[in-house]
Each structure stands twice: as C-alpha cells, then as structure tokens.
Amino acid sequence: MRISGRSKSVGGASPLTGAARSSSQDKVDSLAASVLPRNDDVELSDSSREVDKAKSLLSAMPDTRMEKVQEIKPLVENGSYQIASGRVAKKMVDSALRESVNVRKQKR
C-alpha cells in the first residue's frame, strides 16, 4: 500500500529537521541536565539483602529430597508405608494458623 501527497506533519505542526531539530534537542538536553540528578544511588535494606540471600540459597537446593525418596520408596513398593494421618493433619492446621497470623500482621 502506498500513500502519496500527504505531509508528515501531525496536527498542523511540521516535523523538526536539520538545525531546528538539533537546537530543540540541545534545549531539552540542557533542561534535563539542570533538573535531573547526575548520579543515582540505590541502597538495599538489611531485610532486602536477607531475602536475596534466602532466594539464592533456596534456588541452590534441589526440589526433591532424594534421601527421603530413597528411604520411603521401598516401603511404598512393598505396601508397608504407614501415613501418620494425625501428624499430617496437625501440620496442616499449624501451617494454616501461621499463614492466617501472617496475613493479619500484614494488614496492620
């Protein structure tokens, strides 16, 4: 598709070219230099550093604890693996309570 006979102006303004463009750009650069800081400094809090450290330690850990798998696998295969349902239920409730407390602390 080809469109001809149209100017490249937008809203009646013609585009800046040549010397006019560099002069306008120089003004913008000069204004930006006087208003904007020259150097940006970022300082991380101690808690942020601890979170970053924890993330890197967790990413280095395997997703599967192979020693636990090797311990349980034969028990499952021969049908002698017993699930301590009471312990599982207690851990689920404890986890839900901890999460609930953390959510309430964050809302304050």
PERAVEN-V42428 format. One record per residue. N is the residue number from 1. PSI is psi in whole degrees, -180 to 180 (* if undefined). OMEGA is omega in degrees with one decimal (none if undefined). BURIAL is I if it has 24 or more other C-alpha atoms within 12 Angstrom, else O. Layout:
n = [N	N]
psi = [PSI	PSI]
omega = [OMEGA	OMEGA]
burial = [BURIAL	BURIAL]
This chain:
n = [1	2	3	4	5	6	7	8	9	10	11	12	13	14	15	16	17	18	19	20	21	22	23	24	25	26	27	28	29	30	31	32	33	34	35	36	37	38	39	40	41	42	43	44	45	46	47	48	49	50	51	52	53	54	55	56	57	58	59	60	61	62	63	64	65	66	67	68	69	70	71	72	73	74	75	76	77	78	79	80	81	82	83	84	85	86	87	88	89	90	91	92	93	94	95	96	97	98	99	100	101	102	103	104	105	106	107	108]
psi = [136	131	126	165	8	140	163	16	153	125	30	-7	137	151	151	136	159	-127	-37	-40	-47	-34	-45	-42	-38	-41	-43	-45	-41	-44	-44	-40	-34	-24	-42	145	151	-39	139	132	137	130	123	142	165	-41	-35	-42	-39	-40	-44	-41	-44	-41	-43	-37	-42	-39	-24	-18	145	152	-28	132	95	-34	-36	-40	-45	-31	-41	-31	-49	-35	-39	-43	-38	3	12	4	124	128	127	86	-35	-43	-41	-46	-43	-44	-37	-44	-45	-44	-43	-40	-44	-43	-41	-43	-42	-39	-42	-39	-38	-29	-20	*]
omega = [-179.4	177.7	-179.6	176.9	179.7	176.2	-179.5	-179.6	179.3	178.1	177.8	179.7	178.8	-178.8	177.6	178.4	172.3	-174.9	-179.8	179.8	-177.2	178.1	178.2	179.8	177.3	178.7	179.3	179.6	-179.9	178.6	-179.7	-179.6	-178.9	-176.2	-175.1	176.8	-178.1	-178.1	174.3	176.9	177.2	178.5	-179.8	177.4	178.7	-179.2	177.1	177.1	178.8	177.7	178.3	179.3	179.2	178.7	-178.4	177.3	179.4	-179.5	179.0	-178.9	176.9	179.0	-177.8	175.9	-173.1	179.3	178.4	178.6	-179.6	179.3	-173.4	-173.5	180.0	179.3	178.0	-177.8	-178.5	174.6	-177.6	-179.8	-179.6	178.5	177.6	-173.3	178.2	178.6	179.2	180.0	179.7	179.2	178.7	179.6	178.6	180.0	179.7	178.7	178.0	179.7	178.9	178.5	179.8	178.5	179.8	177.8	-178.9	-179.2	-177.8	none]
burial = [O	O	O	O	O	O	O	O	O	O	O	O	O	O	O	O	O	O	O	O	O	O	O	O	O	O	O	O	O	O	O	O	O	O	O	O	O	O	O	O	O	O	O	O	O	O	O	O	O	O	O	O	O	O	O	O	O	O	O	O	O	O	O	O	O	O	O	O	O	O	O	O	O	O	O	O	O	O	O	O	O	O	O	O	O	O	O	O	O	O	O	O	O	O	O	O	O	O	O	O	O	O	O	O	O	O	O	O]
